[in-house]
Amino acid sequence: MTNEDLDQLWKALRMLGWAAVALVMTAPAVAMQFTREVNWTASDFIFAGVLLIGGGAVIELVAWRVRNPVIRIGFGLFVVAVVGLIWVEAAVGIFH
């Protein structure tokens, strides 16, 4: 793979990542229209937004500064794992 191919792959992954953030942020709002099982408050949306957008921004910042694709992907996976752990802890308190 050439550097140009890796750059194209990175652009596609970035778009998928931001689309996933948008989907995760809108899914509860849509679900709340159809069921009482989902009941997010404004603070829930703010928490999710800060967590997801903040994680995405950290990945973007590191990817902008680091040119090595292995480090980019590894760091991206690390941030996704940390965000996932925080999300799970906030949702159900699994680590209590």
Helices and strands as residue ranges (DSSP letters): H 3-31, H 42-65, H 69-92
